């Protein structure tokens, strides 16, 4: 599982756990942020199936990987 900030950005740094919740950073301080578990980011593909490359003109955004789609909960059938 990958860890994401609450804003949806992928987090790859050190973590710690406190009371069942995972936080960023090695220890809890004013800069620690709560992290959420999610699916691994997947490579983005074009409509014809080719992999999309990263655009070097946008260094803060990686277009080659996309955020995983959230899983939808199945509705219970009414009887």
C-alpha positions as CSV (number, residue, x, y, z in Angstrom):
1,X,0.0,0.0,0.0
2,X,1.1,3.5,-0.7
3,X,0.7,6.4,1.7
4,X,-0.9,9.7,0.7
5,X,-1.2,13.1,2.4
6,X,-4.8,14.2,3.1
7,X,-4.5,16.5,0.0
8,X,-4.0,13.4,-2.2
9,X,-0.3,13.7,-2.8
10,X,1.9,10.5,-2.7
11,X,4.2,10.5,0.4
12,X,7.5,8.6,0.3
13,X,9.3,9.9,3.4
14,X,9.7,8.4,6.9
15,X,6.6,7.7,9.0
16,X,5.6,6.9,12.5
17,X,2.4,5.5,14.1
18,X,0.6,7.0,17.0
19,X,-2.7,5.6,18.4
20,X,-3.3,3.6,15.3
21,X,-2.8,6.6,12.9
22,X,0.2,7.0,10.6
23,X,1.9,10.4,10.4
24,X,4.7,11.8,8.3
25,X,8.1,12.3,9.8
26,X,10.2,10.2,12.2
27,X,8.6,11.8,15.3
28,X,5.4,13.7,16.0
29,X,5.9,17.5,15.8
30,X,4.1,20.6,14.4
31,X,5.1,19.7,10.9
32,X,3.8,16.0,11.0
33,X,0.8,15.4,8.7
34,X,-1.7,12.5,8.9
35,X,-1.3,9.9,6.1
36,X,-3.9,7.8,4.4
37,X,-3.3,4.3,2.9
38,X,-4.2,3.9,-0.7
39,X,-3.5,1.9,-3.8
40,X,-0.1,2.0,-5.6
41,X,0.1,4.7,-8.4
42,X,-0.2,3.2,-11.9
43,X,1.5,4.2,-15.1
44,X,-0.7,6.4,-17.3
45,X,-1.5,5.1,-20.7
46,X,-2.7,6.9,-23.9
47,X,-5.9,5.8,-25.6
48,X,-3.9,3.6,-28.0
49,X,-2.2,1.8,-25.0
50,X,1.2,3.5,-25.1
51,X,2.8,4.6,-21.9
52,X,2.7,8.4,-21.3
53,X,6.1,10.0,-20.5
54,X,6.8,12.7,-18.0
55,X,6.7,16.3,-19.2
56,X,10.0,18.0,-18.3
57,X,8.5,21.5,-18.5
58,X,6.5,20.7,-15.3
59,X,9.1,19.6,-12.7
60,X,6.6,19.5,-9.8
61,X,4.1,17.2,-11.5
62,X,4.8,13.6,-12.8
63,X,2.4,12.9,-15.7
64,X,3.8,9.4,-16.1
65,X,2.0,8.1,-13.0
66,X,-1.7,8.6,-12.2
67,X,-3.5,8.4,-8.9
68,X,-5.4,5.1,-8.4
69,X,-9.1,5.3,-8.8
70,X,-11.1,5.0,-5.6
71,X,-12.9,1.8,-5.2
72,X,-16.7,2.1,-5.1
73,X,-18.6,0.4,-2.4
74,X,-21.3,-2.0,-3.7
75,X,-24.8,-1.1,-2.8
76,X,-26.8,-3.8,-1.0
77,X,-29.7,-5.1,-3.0
78,X,-33.1,-4.3,-1.6
79,X,-35.4,-7.3,-1.3
